[in-house]
Amino acid sequence: MGSESEMIDDAFEKLVDDLIKESEKYKPCAGLWIDKESGRVELLLNSSHSTYGEWIKGEGADICLIRDNETNKVVGIKLPLYNDNFSICHTEGIKIKINEGFLKDE
């Protein structure tokens, strides 16, 4: 039998594999995350991008540009949460789901 560290590594690897399989059921989409605990709002324009964050200097780590790993283009932003009342306005035909994704089979 392996060490405790090896068992944790194996469990983590299985969890990641399971999450990847689950994610394959969903279409890419734009997403808005509102997190009262961290005091942040994040807008990601395409969930299929591999990204990194670039914190804007001089803003006190308040603003982060989310960039595509391959192209370095901005694909999202993180901002401070100043108000927890949110209104989402959209044009006709835009699909909005709250706390769920867009399954490929839908």
N, C-alpha and C positions, 0 to 999 in steps of 0.2 A: 504494500500500500504506500502511496506517495505521501510526501510531507504535507502539512497543513497549507503551506504556501502554494504547493503544486495543485492541491484540491481547490483552493480559492482561484488560482489562475484558470483551471479547467472550468469552474463554474462561471467565471467571468466570460471566458471564450464562448461557452454555450449560450449565455445570455445575449451576447453581441450577435451571435449567429441567429438566434431566435428573433431578435429585433430587426435584423436585416431582412429575414424572410417575411416578417410582418410588414415592413415598409414597402416591400415589392407589390403589395396589394393596393397601394395608393398612387394616385396621379400627383405630379408636382403641382404646387399652387403657391400663391403669395400668402403670407401669414402675418398677422398682427398679434403680438403677445403683450399683455398688460400684466405686470407683476408688482402687486402692492408691496410684497415683502422686500423685494430688492429696490423698489422705487424706480423701476425702469419700464420703458415702452420700447419694443423692438418691432420694426417693420422689415420683413424679408420678402423681396420681390419674386423669388423663385426658389422653392425648397429643394430643387435638384442640384444646386450649386454646392461645391465644397468651398468653404469660406474661411476667412480670418478677419479679425477685428483690428482696426487702426484707430486708436484713441487720439482725438484732436488735442494737441498741445495748447495750453493757455485756456482751456475750458474746464480745468479742474477735474479731468476725467469724467465730465458730464456727457460728452458726445463721442460716439464711436461709429465710424464708417465701417460697414461690413462689405468686404471686397471678395470677389471671385478669385480663388487660388490660381487659376490658369491665366485669366485675362487681366487681373488686378482692377477690373471695373467695379464700381460701387453697385452692389445688389441689395443693399439694405442699410439700416441705421438704427442705433440705440440712442435713446434720449431719456432724460430724467422724467419721471412721472410727477407732474405738478398738480394733476387733478384726476380723481378716479371716477368721474362721470364721463362716459364716452358715448358719442354719437357717430355712427358710421353712415356716410352718405354715399350712394352709388347710383350709377345710371341703370336703366332697365336692362335686364339680361345678365347682369353680373350675379354669380352665385355666391352666397355667403353662408358659411356654416360656423357655428360657435362650438368650440371644444370638440371638434371632430374633423376628420379629413375627407377627401374626395376619393372614395373607392373606385378602382378601375372598372368594376362591374356595374356601376350606377349609370 
